[in-house]
């Protein structure tokens, strides 16, 4: 079997279920922008089919999808450089997802820790979609033959499943059709933590709005939340080793580093010895400088949702030029009878 050469291509997506946070921006969207126009074709997705694994209010889902698209664009994703889509407009995602439901093994799915975390003690009442969504996630990636996926640490297990599904499909059918996708994990703040508890990931579902910076927060709100962020009484050290048992302090340093395109070590080399009464105003000023233009542009774009819808529709056309042939070839490989050309 000859080895296939795949076009370097990046795919990643975010669920439109609630507002965007600083964690989404630093952990994902900022990195999406950095990868744009580099050595890859880039495809970024609002994964609205994943959002409905738990019930969503229809109007809220529509608004969240458009707001997420606005966040992508306001942050620097250029629809002329990247394909920007919402998942449900590209039906090949779900069609390949069913094929992968038949490739993935029950044991693989039962090991997925995020299902256990999300379903909790009520696993029997969780939707089948919540259990099976990692195979749809694999389809999201492989329907584009994506070679690279920027992922946070909490998504590495899902990418491993994607690799397992690709390898099993290729082995079962004696082909080299799906790539073994590589993770891209980099950056100072790929995992942004809560402003109120440095041991927990910053989350849009946290009951406390003070625990996160929302990408729609205005300048005053951003500054206020950073001033009130939990810290400790010790000054900043000069090296990262000094933050080992200081999760809140480490989180704020990581946020500063990511916003300022520095390493955490470089931040501490400059800020070591400062008290948080000195450091927090500097972080607040930096956060306002970087985030306020994004929130303002998001608000402007949300006044023009017809333009957002046009961008998503055009993105779906571009995406289907890639996905339709890949799905057709998949069906051919597994023995489906396709339409006869007359």
C-alpha positions, 0 to 999 in steps of 0.5 A: 500500500503506497503512502498518501500525501495529504494537503497540510490542513488545519481544522478546529471548532468551538461549541456555540453554547453560551458566550465566548470567554478569555479561555476560548480566545487564548486557548483557541481563537488567538492560536487560530489567527496565528495559524491562518495564512501560514503553511496550512489551509485553515477551516474553523467551525461553530460546532452547532451539532455538538451543542445540541447533545444537551437541550438548547433554546433554539433562539439562544442557539441561533444567537450564540452561533452568530455571536461566535462567528462574530468573535472569530472575525473580530479576533482576526479570522479572515473569511478570505483566508480561512473557511469559516462555517457552522457545522450543520450547513455541511451535512457530510460531518454528520454522514461521516459521523455515522460511518465512524459510529460503526468503526469506533468500539464501545470500549473506546467510547466508554473511556472518554472522560469528558462524558463521565464528567458531563453526565455525572451520576445521571449517565442513564439520562444523558443523550445518546449524542452526548455519549457518541459525540467523540466519533462526530468530532473525529468526523469533523476533523477527518471529513477534511482530511485535516492533518493538524488540529490545535487542541487544549490539554483537555481535548487530547483524548478526543484526538487520540480517538480520532487517530484510532478511528482513522487507523482502524478504518484504514486497516479494515479496508486496506487503504491509506485514506484518512490521515493520522492527524497530529495535535498542535499544543502550544502557547503560554495559556492553552488552559486558562483557569478561573479568576476565582479558583486557579484549580478550575478551568475558566468556564462559561457555565460557572455560576459566578460571572466574576470567575471569567472574562467574557469577550463581550465585557466592556473595559470597565468590567474587564478591569474590575474583574482583574482587580478582584481576581483571587491571588495570594499575599506573596510577591511575584517570583523571578522564575516559574518554579516559584509559582509551583504551589500558587495556582491563582498567581500562575494563572494571572502570569500565564494570561499576561504572557499570552496576551503580550505574546511573551513566555511566562519566564519573560514576564517574571524576569521583568515583573519578579518582586512586584506585589499583586497591587502593582501587577494587577493594574498592569494586567488590567491595562493590557487586557483592556488594550487587547480585548476591548477592540474585539468586544466592540467589533463583535457588538458591531457585527451582531448589528449586521447578522445578515452579513454573518449569515452570508459569510457562513453560507459562503463558507459552507460552499467552500467546505463542501467542495472538500467534504463531498468528494471525501465522503463519496470516496469513503462510501465507495471504499466501504461498498455503498452504491452511489448515484449513476452518472447518465 
